[in-house]
Amino acid sequence: MKANSLNINNLSGKAFYIEGEDTYWGDYAVRFFAALVPEEEKAFNLKVIDQLSSLEDISDATQTSPFFQSSSVVIVKDTKYKEKEYEKGIIENIIKSLDGTYLVFDNVSFLTARSKKLMEKIDTSYLDTYDIKKLIIKDYNIDGSAADRLIEYAGRDMARITTEVKKLTAYKQGKKISKEDVTELVANTAESAIYHFSEALALQRKSQALDILDGFIKKGTPYSHLLAVLISQYRRMLHSALSPKSNAEVAQYLGTKPFAIQKAREIARKYTKVQLKSCLDALTQAELMFKSGAVPEDTAFKMALSKLIMI
């Protein structure tokens, strides 16, 4: 179950494990389970285990009879604990004996595939663009194109999206947030990462460049989006290398900021103009291939990447 779908009516069983990279939704899930215990009963029926001495700590916490009539909740947050050899099977036994207690594991590393099969997963990975867009349009006065750009700039990180949209809301003082507002006032995380990727390639730090791209892929960033951002970056670099005009003039022509051109010029100096043209050609050819249906977008992207690495 995705964290944003959590509801007391659709919980399955009593044991859950939270897993995913978006800390916003991870915190949301923990708050949801903690809220199952009424405020006046939390001192008795809510137990949060930040550090384990052994897995028996979980057994002790779950076997304590809850005070009052509400269920008790035990949340285990020790992400560094390693299961000991003699503890194998303890978690499974704890889960099977749960009675009147919700047991929640928050991104811990000691759960086995066997124990996970006895629990329901609360997925806190990044939501897709469509779902995020619905949420922020529902909660904030922002138009659709502005929401799309904000999601792109924040790399689908809900914590950052929420922070930025609150800032924009305060800035607009009740007026609708536009695409131009986002462009002007929000730093583009994706562009920053792509800048570091192209710099790493220029310096022949190929493993670093691949690590940066791996971060995008783990977030579920579409290959088509990566291609588009890379094309934009290498186009800036080529124009910056070819044009004698100022950063501000090139930025105005390309519809970006002078600082982006300044950075593009710094990296472009590490390439020849022929190399930059070859990089851009490889990327635009890959985009054309998947848009025409000749190859899937992931194949097109990997073809372009292999050429970039070789240049």
C-alpha positions in Angstrom: 0.0 0.0 0.0 1.3 3.5 -0.8 1.7 5.7 2.2 -0.7 8.4 0.9 -3.5 5.8 0.8 -3.2 4.9 4.4 -6.7 4.5 6.1 -7.8 2.7 9.1 -10.4 0.9 7.0 -8.0 -0.6 4.5 -5.3 -1.9 6.9 -4.6 -5.6 6.5 -3.5 -7.4 9.6 -1.6 -6.0 12.6 2.1 -6.0 11.3 3.5 -3.5 8.8 6.9 -2.4 7.5 7.6 1.0 6.1 10.0 1.0 3.1 11.0 3.7 0.6 13.2 6.7 -0.1 10.8 9.6 0.3 11.3 10.8 3.9 8.1 12.9 3.7 5.9 9.8 3.3 8.0 7.9 5.8 7.3 10.5 8.4 3.6 10.6 7.3 3.2 6.8 7.8 4.8 6.9 11.3 2.5 9.8 12.3 -0.5 7.8 10.9 0.2 4.8 13.1 1.0 6.9 16.1 -2.4 8.7 15.7 -4.2 5.3 16.1 -3.7 5.8 19.8 -5.8 8.7 21.3 -3.7 11.6 22.6 -4.6 11.0 26.2 -3.6 7.3 26.0 -0.2 7.7 24.2 1.8 7.6 27.4 0.5 4.0 28.0 -0.4 2.6 24.6 2.2 4.0 22.2 5.8 2.6 22.4 8.5 3.8 20.0 11.7 1.8 20.1 14.6 3.9 18.8 17.3 1.4 19.9 17.2 -2.3 20.4 19.3 -4.3 22.8 17.8 -7.5 21.3 14.7 -8.5 19.4 13.2 -9.6 22.7 12.6 -5.8 23.3 9.9 -6.0 20.6 8.4 -9.1 22.1 8.2 -7.5 25.5 6.6 -4.3 24.0 3.9 -6.2 22.0 3.0 -8.6 24.8 2.2 -5.9 27.3 -1.6 -5.6 27.6 -2.8 -2.2 26.4 -4.4 0.2 28.9 -7.9 1.5 28.1 -9.9 0.0 25.2 -7.9 1.3 22.2 -5.2 -0.9 20.5 -1.6 -0.3 21.4 1.0 0.6 18.8 4.7 -0.4 18.8 6.9 1.4 16.3 10.5 0.0 15.8 12.9 2.6 14.4 16.3 1.1 15.0 17.8 1.2 11.5 21.3 -0.1 12.6 20.3 -3.2 14.5 21.6 -6.5 13.0 19.7 -9.7 13.8 21.8 -12.2 15.7 22.1 -15.8 14.7 20.2 -17.1 17.7 17.3 -14.6 17.0 16.3 -16.1 13.7 12.5 -16.7 13.7 11.8 -14.4 16.6 10.1 -11.7 14.4 7.9 -14.3 12.8 6.8 -15.6 16.1 6.1 -12.1 17.4 3.9 -11.3 14.4 2.0 -14.5 14.7 1.2 -13.8 18.4 0.0 -10.2 18.0 -3.2 -9.5 19.7 -4.6 -6.0 20.1 -1.3 -4.4 19.1 -0.2 -2.8 15.8 3.5 -3.5 15.1 5.3 -1.2 12.7 8.9 -1.4 11.4 10.2 1.9 10.1 12.8 1.3 7.4 14.8 -1.2 9.5 17.3 -3.4 7.8 17.0 -6.7 9.8 13.7 -7.9 8.4 14.0 -11.1 6.3 12.0 -12.0 3.2 10.2 -14.6 5.3 9.1 -12.1 8.0 8.1 -9.5 5.4 5.6 -12.0 3.9 3.7 -11.9 7.2 3.4 -8.1 7.1 1.9 -5.5 4.8 4.3 -3.1 3.1 3.8 0.6 3.4 5.5 1.9 0.3 7.1 5.3 0.8 8.9 5.6 -2.5 8.4 8.7 -4.6 4.9 9.2 -5.9 4.5 9.5 -9.7 4.0 13.0 -11.1 0.3 12.6 -11.7 -0.4 11.7 -8.0 1.8 14.5 -6.6 0.1 17.0 -9.0 -3.3 16.0 -7.7 -2.3 16.5 -4.1 -0.7 19.9 -4.5 -3.4 21.3 -6.7 -6.0 20.1 -4.2 -4.2 21.8 -1.2 -2.7 24.9 -2.7 -3.6 27.7 -5.1 -1.3 26.6 -8.0 -2.0 26.1 -11.7 -1.3 22.8 -13.5 1.8 24.0 -15.4 3.3 25.5 -12.3 2.7 22.2 -10.4 4.4 20.2 -13.2 7.4 22.5 -13.1 7.7 22.4 -9.3 7.6 18.6 -9.3 10.3 18.6 -12.0 12.5 21.0 -10.2 12.2 19.2 -6.9 12.8 15.8 -8.4 9.4 14.4 -7.0 10.7 14.8 -3.4 7.5 15.6 -1.5 9.3 17.2 1.5 11.0 19.7 -0.8 7.8 20.2 -2.9 5.8 21.0 0.3 8.5 23.4 1.6 8.7 25.3 -1.8 5.0 25.5 -2.4 4.5 27.0 1.1 7.1 29.6 0.3 5.5 30.4 -3.0 2.1 30.6 -1.3 3.4 33.2 1.2 5.1 35.1 -1.6 1.9 35.3 -3.7 -0.3 36.4 -0.8 -3.4 34.4 -1.9 -2.9 34.8 -5.7 -2.5 31.7 -7.9 1.1 30.4 -8.3 2.2 30.5 -11.9 4.8 28.6 -13.9 6.8 31.8 -14.1 6.8 32.0 -10.3 8.3 28.5 -9.9 10.9 29.2 -12.6 12.0 32.4 -11.0 11.9 31.4 -7.3 12.7 27.6 -7.1 16.1 26.1 -7.6 16.1 23.3 -10.2 17.4 20.2 -8.4 17.3 18.2 -11.6 19.4 20.7 -13.5 21.9 20.9 -10.7 22.4 17.2 -10.7 22.7 17.1 -14.5 25.3 19.9 -14.2 27.3 17.7 -11.9 26.8 14.7 -14.2 28.2 16.6 -17.3 31.1 17.9 -15.2 31.9 14.4 -14.0 32.0 13.1 -17.6 34.1 16.1 -18.7 36.6 15.2 -16.0 36.5 11.5 -16.9 35.0 10.6 -13.6 32.7 8.1 -15.2 31.7 6.1 -12.0 30.7 9.4 -10.3 28.6 10.3 -13.4 26.9 6.9 -13.4 26.1 7.2 -9.6 24.3 10.5 -10.3 22.2 9.0 -13.0 21.5 6.0 -10.8 20.0 8.3 -8.3 17.5 9.6 -10.9 16.7 6.0 -12.0 16.1 4.9 -8.4 13.6 7.7 -8.0 11.8 6.4 -11.0 12.6 9.5 -13.2 11.4 8.7 -16.7 14.2 8.2 -19.2 12.5 10.6 -21.6 12.8 13.3 -18.9 16.5 12.5 -18.4 17.1 12.8 -22.1 15.2 16.2 -22.3 17.3 17.6 -19.4 20.5 16.3 -20.8 19.7 17.8 -24.2 19.0 21.1 -22.6 22.3 21.0 -20.7 24.5 20.1 -23.6 22.7 22.6 -25.9 23.6 25.3 -23.3 27.1 24.1 -23.2 27.4 24.1 -27.0 25.8 27.6 -27.4 28.0 28.9 -24.6 31.1 27.6 -26.3 30.2 29.0 -29.7 28.8 32.4 -28.8 30.9 35.4 -28.0 27.9 37.0 -26.3 27.6 37.6 -22.5 26.1 35.1 -20.1 23.0 37.3 -19.8 22.5 37.5 -23.6 22.9 33.8 -24.1 20.6 33.1 -21.2 17.9 35.3 -22.7 18.2 33.6 -26.0 18.0 30.1 -24.4 15.3 31.0 -21.9 17.4 30.3 -18.8 19.3 32.1 -16.1 22.8 33.7 -16.5 24.2 31.6 -13.7 23.2 28.4 -15.7 25.2 29.8 -18.7 28.1 30.6 -16.5 28.2 27.0 -15.2 27.7 25.6 -18.7 30.7 27.6 -20.0 32.9 26.3 -17.2 32.2 22.7 -18.2 32.2 23.4 -21.9 35.9 24.5 -21.7 36.8 20.9 -20.8 35.4 19.7 -24.2 36.3 20.6 -27.8 33.4 22.2 -29.8 33.4 19.0 -32.0 32.9 16.8 -28.9 30.1 19.0 -27.6 28.3 18.8 -31.0 28.8 15.0 -31.0 27.3 14.7 -27.5 24.3 16.8 -28.4 23.8 14.9 -31.7 23.8 11.6 -29.8 21.2 12.8 -27.3 18.9 14.4 -29.9 19.2 11.2 -32.1 18.2 9.1 -29.2 15.2 11.3 -28.4 14.1 11.1 -32.1 14.4 7.3 -32.0 12.1 6.7 -29.1 9.6 9.4 -30.1 9.3 7.8 -33.5 8.7 4.4 -31.9 11.9 2.9 -33.3 13.1 1.8 -29.9 11.8 2.0 -26.2 12.9 5.2 -24.3 15.1 3.2 -21.9 17.0 1.7 -24.9 17.4 5.1 -26.5 18.7 6.6 -23.3 21.2 3.8 -22.8 22.4 4.1 -26.4 23.0 7.9 -25.9 24.7 7.4 -22.6 27.2 4.9 -24.0 28.1 7.4 -26.6 28.5 10.2 -24.1 30.8 8.0 -22.0 33.0 7.2 -25.0 33.4 10.9 -26.2 
